[in-house]
């Protein structure tokens, strides 16, 4: 088995971990978040920051939040509170990537609502006022886009008048630049499917791309870190490089952390890369090294 296939098998072969609590952030069955409560050392002075985790899977229905549940539990074991977010993906028959605009409706609703749910539930050891967004692959796109909603035109439904009150974003192997990902045919046409690509309707596709592409919505003024595997063949490093180049042109500093391995080690708690990710999240949250 090749390296990339072995990495994927390692992650998808892990036993799912049940959350401590679950709560709905909307009426649709997919609008749900699973909470994993932090393991805190005795005498911890501060409650843990809340990490909103968005899973990947190319926005396609077969991949849901269960495959990141071991990673969510791992982060909780490192002293972070985690809300693993589900959202609407593409239909199973035929299998497609994402729904326009419902996928984006859910991303926005989760970021706006889940911290308040944590407060309403009275989750112990959780600080819902210190929020970090993290996501893998398509989930990496979600968190970069969510952090840029104040850059959307004011007439769009997801627009915010000012930046979300986030400590920062840590995007893991993200589909960060949709134009580049589409040109490279990342995830077998997933970007076009996400945007509802229609033959002969190039103007509509261009308009949707401008609203959905994080690289087109810079600068955000929100601290941003990208963790990218050097041998990633699912979302090649060129996608992250295109995003960081766009950020530089826009005047925003983006921290790019290059790691060994490919697409899946950042969410595999059996790998050293996952420990690097936990430390990056804790740093962004202002919580010190995770441990």
VEXNU-526774 format. One record per atom (N, C-alpha, C, O, CB): x, y, z. Coordinates in steps of 0.02 Angstrom, whole numbers, plus 50000, padded with zeros to 5 digits. Each point is the difference from the previous one (the first is absolute). Glycine has a CB too. Example, Ala and Ser with C-alpha at 12.3 -4.5 7.8 and 13.67 -1.06 7.14 Angstrom:
506604971650390499555005950000500455006050000500524999950033498534994250029500775011249902500425005950003499615005550037500255005550008500344991349884
This chain:
500424994050000499585006050000500445006250000500475000650040498614993250022500775011049893500405006049995499915004550060499554999050041500365000349838500535005750126499995004450059499355003750008499735000250055501475001049932498545001749959499375003850005499424995550020499595001850042500835006349872499554986050055499464995450016500054997650072499494999250034500464997149847500665002550143500104997850069499795005450049499714998550052501234994149911499205013750021499805005550043499245000550005499735001050054501325005149917498614993249972499285000350001499704994150039499545000950039500485005049850500264988250100499754994150035500095000750075499574997850038500704995249862500295009950121500135000950071499465004350032499744998350053501485000649925498605006649990499495004550028499314996849999499654999950050501035009949914499124987749978499334997349993499904993450037499444997850010500495007949880500634991250130499954993850037499965000950075499914995150037500714999749872499455011450115499955001250071499284999350024499535001649965501465006150028498944989850068499334999150029499705006850017500315003950035500024984850010499065012849931499685006450018499935000750075499914995150036499485004749855500665006450132499955001550072499365003950012499875005149968501394995050045498334997550033499375003350016500135006750035500465000450041498964988449967500195016349976500095006550033499725000050071499644995550020500315010049868500234999750149499725000950067499295002949996499574998250041501595003650004498725002549907499345002949990499925001449925500495000849964499495004450153499404995149861499845002249932499435005050004499594999750046500794989249905499615015750001499465005049999499895002249928500465000249960499835003750157499094997949868499825002449934500105007549997499855003650047499324987149938501095011749959500065007249990499515002549947500025005849979501194993650054498354996149945499485001849951499504994349995500044995150037500775012149899498724993450018499464995249995500164994049956499704994850008499545014650009501244991249937500164994449956500384994750039500395001750045499655006049855499854985950086500354994750037500765000449998500334997650046498704995349930501245010149972500735000649996500275006050039500615000850007499334993849882499625009650137500225005950037500094998250073499595001750042499815006049877501154988950095500134997550068500745000650014500424999749955498614992350038501145008950071500705000450022500094995150058499594999750045500515012449918500454984350036500194995450054500535003550043500505002449974499234987449954500165010350137500475003250046500434994750034499764995050026499435014549992501464991849983500494996050035500325004550053500335004949983499894987649915499685005750164500215004450055500734998950017500264994449994498595005550051501495005449976500734999650010500194996150062499655000150051500455010849891500454985750052500324997050059500455005350029500525001849970499434986349982499875014550106500385005650030500434997450057499774996050040499325012049928501534994450036500404998350058499705002850063499655005149999501374994649929499114997050128499735002550064500255007150013500585001649991499384986650053499585016049978500195006850017500065004649940500285005550007500294989850090499195002649844500045004349942499655006650013499435000150024500624989849901500285015650060499745006550018499475002549951499555003850019501544998750034498964995549884499575002849948499594994549967500254994449991500575015049990498574992050000499634995249958500334999649932500385004449980498544998150081500934992149903500334998749936499695003949943499395001050000500904987650042500105013449910499715003149940499574994949963500104993950006500885013949985498554994749970499544995849963500244999649927500065005149966498974998050110501094990849902500234998849931499414997449960499744994650014501455002950025498605006349910499494997749954500354996249944500385002949961498845006850067500644983849968500344995549953499534998149943499454997550012501274998050082499505005949845499624998249940500364994449963500595000749981498955011150010500124982749998500314994349966500055001249925499675004449971499894988050118500855003449879500075000249928499614994449967499504997550027501625007649986499114993049927499654994949961499725002749935499524997249973500224997150133500555011249869499815002949935499275001949996499694999849947501204993450002498815008650109499315002350003499514994549977499435001549982500975010249997499814982050023499594994549975499694996250058500294999350053500434999849845498674998350090499594997050052500324994150037499904999450060499145004349874501344991950032500274994250036500465001850058500124995950044499784997849851500375012350105500485002050052499665004750049499815005549981501164993149938498974999350143499695004250050500495000950059500584998249996498274997849970500895006950088500435002050055500284994050039500465000850041498895009749967500384983549982500254994350037500744998749989500364997950045498514997249949501375006249945500704998349987500505004750034500594998550004499044996849887500135010650133500455004350038499874999550075500305003750039499755004049863499504987850119499864999550072500614997850041500095002650055498734994749916501614998250005500614998550038500465006250007500315001050052499624987149909500105015949986500405006150003499695005050049500365003350038500014994949843498975002550118499665004450048500154997850071500155004250043498954998249873500854991150097500144997450067500735001150018500165001350058498944990349928501355007849966500715001350011500115007250022500375001350047499924989949868499405013550050500085007050019499725001350070500305003850038499634999549841499514993650137499725000850067500474997250052500085002850054498764996449899501494995350031500494997250045500615004450010500374999250048499244989749918500495015649988500555004850005499775006650032500365005049997500164989849902498895005250130499785005850038499605005149962499915005650023501064992650044498785000049873499605004549960499274997649999499884994049996501135008949933498525001750073499304998249990499865000049925500245004449964499425000650148499974990149865499894999149928499254999449986499644996450034501494998149954498655009149961499334999049971500104997749928500205003949957499265004950119500404984849911500084997249933499355001049962499484997450020501364994050021499205012449905499415002649966499824995749940500424998449958499875013250080499074986549958499744997049939499665005449958499795005250026500054983850032500125009849877499705004949955499764996249939500194994249988500565015250053498834993849919499724996749942500524999349945500325004849979498554999850050501204989249948500444998449944499574998349939499395000850001501514995150078499435001849868499644998349939499584993850009500094996250047500815009149888498644993750019499574994250002500384993649984500515000149966498545007150002500694987250056500334993649989499844997149931500424996449972499535001550150499485003649851499794997449934499755005749956499445002350011500264986650041500685013549900500704998149988500465003250051499845005250029499914993549849500824998250132500485002850048500295006549973500325000149947499964988350094499605017049996500265006549979500315003450061499894997950057499255003149850501225004350080500355003650053499615006250018499935004649960501184991050000498645004650102499715006150026499315001749971499764997049952501385006950064498565001050016499365002749977500065007650000500245003150048499104986949998500455013049901499985007349996499285002350007499574997949961501475002549965498815003950124500465003350047500024996750069500305002850046499495007749892499884983750071499884997350067500644998550038500035001050061498924994349896501575002350009500634998650034500275006350033500244999850057500014991049861499715014750047500255006350027499545002850054500225003050048500324999449841498804996450103499545002050053500194996650066499995003250053499094998349861501104992150082500144996250061500665002250031500065000450061499304990049893501145010850005500655002350027499905006550039500235000750057500394993849846499035010250066499885006550032499594999150064500165003050051499905002749837499414990350109499574999150058500374996750057499915001950058499114997249867501414996050060500374996650053500475004850036500035000150061499894989349874500455014650027500475004650031499645005350042500245002050052500564996249852498615003950072499625005050036499654997350062499875003750048499985002249844499994987650108499554997250050500334995450051499815000050058499325000949857501354995150064500264994750044500335002750063499904997050053500274996149846500225012350099500275002550064499445001750050500084998750060500905005849877498474998350039499455001450045499684993750028499774999950057500035010649880500184984250022499744993650024500434997450057499744997450050499805000149837501115003250106500454997750053499865003850065500024997150055500865000049860498975009350078499845003950060499334997950030499944999250060500715010549893498854989350004499344998050024500014993250034499644998950049499855007949860500914988750065500054993350029500394999950065499994995150037499935000349849500435010050128500405000350061500564994850001500134996950052498875007550008501324994749884500524994949995500585001850047500265005549996499414991949884500534998050163500535001650048500685000749968500184996249955499164997850131501045010949937500695000849977500075002949931500534999349969499744991450103499205012549902500005002549931499905007550000499565002650034499994986449924500885014550004499945007249992499745001549930500395000149953500555002050129498404999249910499735001249933500175006849972499825001649943499274990850087501265011750009500225006549975500704999749969500235004949971499075000450116501034988949918500654999049967499914994549948500054994150016500625009650088499194998349834499824995249948500544999849947500235005249976498544996850046501434991949960500464998849945499634995549950499684995250020501365006150054499025000349862499734995749948500564995649972500545002449986498585006249986500734985050021500474995649967499614995149956499444998150018501395002950077499464997149849499664995549955500494996749953500545002749987498435004250021500854987349967500444996049958499724999649930499414998449990500964995050110500045008049850499834999249930499405004549982500075006150001500364982050002498995009049979499425004249988499815003950063499765005749995499834986249919500525005250144499895003650063500495005750009499855005050033499714984650016501045009749922500485005650000499745005849959500085005850019500854986149996498775006549928499675005349961499465003450042499945006150000500304987649893499375002250143499445002750039500245005350050499705005350006499704983949980501145009350049500215004550053500335006349972499935005450028500214984850048500225009149869500305005949968499455004549973500045006150005501004987349966498445003649999499455003949974499615003350057499815005849994500114986549907499965004150153499625002750056500345006150030499675004750022499894983950001501105011349977500385005650028499995006149955500225005450020500514986450038499035007349881500025005549951499315002849984499935003849952501084991050000498485003550087499325001949982499895007650001499575002649965500054986550081500775014549994499945007250000500275003249936499915005949988500184993850136500254996249835500265002449936499504998949943500125002249944501044995550098498304998849973499494998849949499605006549987499955004250044499984983649990499795012949906499565005849987499425000250050499754994850021500565004749856499505006450141499515000950053499324997049983499614998650045500995011749987499254988749905499364997249981499964992550002499464997249989500405012549942500694986950083500004992750001499754997550068500095003450051500864996349866498744994350084499684997750063500504998450055499814999950058499274995749873501555003150052500494998050051500435005850024500444999050042499574989749906499865017250027500425005850016499965001850075499464999850030500385004449853500734997550145500035002850067500275007149995500445001449959499734987250093499585016049989500245006949996500705000950027500345004949984498504998750026501404991750030500675000350028500254992850009499604995449999500185015850060500874987949951500274993250007499684996250058499825003050051501255001049900498854989550041499774995950056500505000550057500605000749988498814991349932500365007650142500455000650058500394993450011499884996550049499335011950003501244990249903500394993950002500715001450024500285005349987499034989949920500975000050130500725000450015500424998749938500555002649994499214993850124499984999449837500374998649940499754993849966499514996950021501475008650029499374992749896499824994449957500624995749990500555002549988498555004149954500814986850064500534995249984499714995249948499594995750018500975005350098499644999849822499734996049945500494994549982500595001249990498785008849966500374983850040500424994149991499914997249929499464997849982500454999650141500625002849838499974997849930499385002849966499624996249969500994993350061499285017049974499365002849978499945000749925500495000949965499465005150143499434993649868499855002149931499925007650004499445002649998499994986149968501135014650038500025007150021499905004849942499765005550011501004991150080499435001449850499955004249941499584996149949500254995449968500885010550053498244995949972499554996149959500185000249926499944995049965499175007150118501125003749893500185000449930500574995349984499994996549949499635015550049500894987950045500574995549989499784992850007500194995849959500595012950084498824989750007499764993250010499594997649941500054994349979499965007650145499585002549849499594998249942500454998749940499884995349962499165011650082501474997249946500464999149944500384993450005500154996849950499965015650041500044985550071500364993850012499534994050006500234994450010500665012250047498464994549936499504994750006500054996450067499974993850003500045004849873500085005250177500054997150067499364996250017499455002549990501345006850046499294984749991499444995850021499504998849943499394999950011500755004550105500134994849824499604997849942499395004549987499434997849999500944990650024499785018049969499475004749981499585002550057499465002849989500524991649905500255004750168499585001850058499855007450003499455002050020501054988550040499975013749920499885007250006499445002249954499555003750021501654998150008498814995949909499465001749954499334997550025499495003549994501324996149913499174994450122499384997350027499755004150059499415001350006500934987349955500125013450083499825004250057499665006449978499525002250031501444993050032499295007749883499735006349976499394999149956499715004949976501434999750029498644989149985499424998849958500145001749928499595003049965499694999350131501314995749881500235001849933499494997749948499804994249998501395005050039498605005549921499524998749948500325001249932500345005049990498714998150087500844992449877500285000949933499715006349967499405001250001500754986349988500305016349983499785005849964499815006050043499785005149974499854987249941500455007150151499835005550044500635002550035500054999950061498784995549957501645006949942500645002250027499955006050045500375000650048500154994849852499005009150085499935006050041499784998250071500245002950048499485003849849499814988650109499774997950066500564996650039500075001250059498774997549895501554997150012500554996750033500515005150025500254999550056499584990449872500335015050031500475005250020499745003950060500395001550046499994999549835498985000450120499715003750057500034995850064500175002650053499075003649868500614987450074500034995750059500714999150024500135000050060498844994149901501505005249993500704999150019500245006050039500384999350048499814993649851499615013150081500215006050035499745000250072500315003050043499725003049848499394990950121499714999950067500274994350043499995000350061498995004949891501264989550016500174993850036500744998950009500204995850041498784999649915501445008150007500724998750000500355004050055500025006249995499934991449881500324999250175500355003950053500575004349973500135005350027499574985750052500635006649868500565003849973499775006549967500415004649990500194984849993498765011150001499735006149970499725004750052499765005449982499994988249916500285004550165499695004050053500515002450052499835001150058499124992349925501655007549995500545002450044500085007549993499825002949949500764986050042499695014450062500234997450064499424999550050499505003649994501645001349984498934990750071499484999250050500165003350067499555001350040500164988149905500935012050067500235002750064499924995150057500055002050058499665009349901500154982450026499954994850051500614995549996500164997649945498575002750050501624998550060500614995749997499854993349968499524996650018500915009050085499984992649849499874994149960500634995849993500545002549984498575003749953500814987350076500544995249992499764994449954499434997750005501045005050109499974995249841499874994249957500514994750016500605001450002498905005949906500274986650103500444994250009499934995749937499464997649984500435002650144500674998849838499974996849934500544994649994500595001350011498965009349940500234983450032500474994549989500375000849934499705001649949499564991150118501385006049935500415001049941499884995049944500155001549942500685003150132498894989549942499884994949949499264998949988499804994649977501285000050054498505010249986499284999549992499834999549926500175004549961499645002050147499854988149872499784999349930499255001249994499755000749944501184991250036498715008550075499285001249998499865007549992499615002049957500194987950115500525014149969499985007349992500735002349997500315001250052498565000150011501414999249878500725001249993500225006650033499605004650006500374989049888500665006750128500255006150031499915006249958499985005650027500844987450030499125006349878499905005849956499385003950019499965006149988500634987849920498915002850120499385003450019500135004650060499795005849999499514984549957501045007150095500175004250057500485005649980499945005650024499894984650052500645008249879500475005149978499645005649963500185005950008500714985349983498615007149969499625005349965499635004550049499975006049990499914986349912499855004650151499645004150050500495004650037499855005950008499314984950006501415006650007500485004250037500275005549955500145005650024500164984750048499795008349863500225005249954499475005549994500165005949998500534985649939498685006450059499455004949997499985004250063499875006049998499484986349927500775004550132500005003650064500565005250001499915005650023499614984450035501065008049918500575004749998499835006049956500145005750019500664984849998498905008349926499815005549956499495004650033499995006049988500244986849913499355004250142499485003950033500245003450064499635003850031499534988449921501455006350068500285003050060499864996450064500035002950054499865007649887499954983050055499864996150060500544994750009500184996449953498585005650034501494997550074500484994850017499624993550014499544999950041501285008750005499384986149921499724993350013500594995550018500494999649964498535002249955500914994850138500524995350022499894993349964499474997050006500625008850107500414992049849499974993749964500474995150032500615001049999499095004949894500034988850136500394994850034500024994049954499494996749989500195007550127500904994249859500084994249955500204994050043500455000350041499875007149860499334987050087500124994050040500174994249954499895000249940499335004050149501064990649941500144993949963499354996249987499525000550038501634998950014498854996849894499434995949985499505003649955500135005449974500034988950134499275002449884499505002349953499395003250031500055004250044500364987149883499015006550049499385003650014499704998550069499695004450030500104995449849500304994250146499624997850059500375000450068499665000250051499774992549871501245007550081500325000450065499775005750046500004999150060500964995749884498845011150029499795005350047499404998150044499925002950054500525005249863499144987250060499414998150041500074992950027499524997150024499775010649907501314989550066500124993250024500375000450067500595001550001499454993949881499615003350174500325000950066500584995250013500355000750050498565003249991501204991349915500584995650008500635002949971500534996950005498704993549992500745015549972500585002949966500285005950038499645003450036499894992849855501125005250100500295006050030499695006449972499975005150035501094988749981498705006049922499715006049970499395002450039499905006050007500524990349881499184998950138499415002050039500215003850063499645004650021499744985449935501185008350073500245003750059500215007049979499895004850037500504984550017499915011449887500175006649974499375004249992499985005950017501034989349924498475001750032499365003549990499725002350066499785005750006500004987549892500225002450152499735001950066500385005950029499705004550029499964983749991500995011949972500405005650025499845006549962499975005350030500944986650003498995007649902499835005949960499335002850022499925006150006500744989449897498855000150108499345002450022500055003350068499725005450011499734985449925500925006150111500075002950066500355006849997499835004650036500214983850013500465012049907500365006449992499535005549975500005005550027501074988349949498545004649973499535004949973499495002150053499805005850003500364989349882499635000050155499505001450052500285003950057499625002750041499814987049927501235010850037500315003450056500024995750062500015002650056499625008049897500374982750036499984995550057500674996850016500054995950045498775001949926501705004149991500654996750010500004993349966499494998049972500675008050136500414990449894500034993449968499484995350028499894999850061501315002049919498474994549976499514995150022500364994450036500554998049980498675004949925500474994550146500334994650035499594996950052500224995450033500815010049944
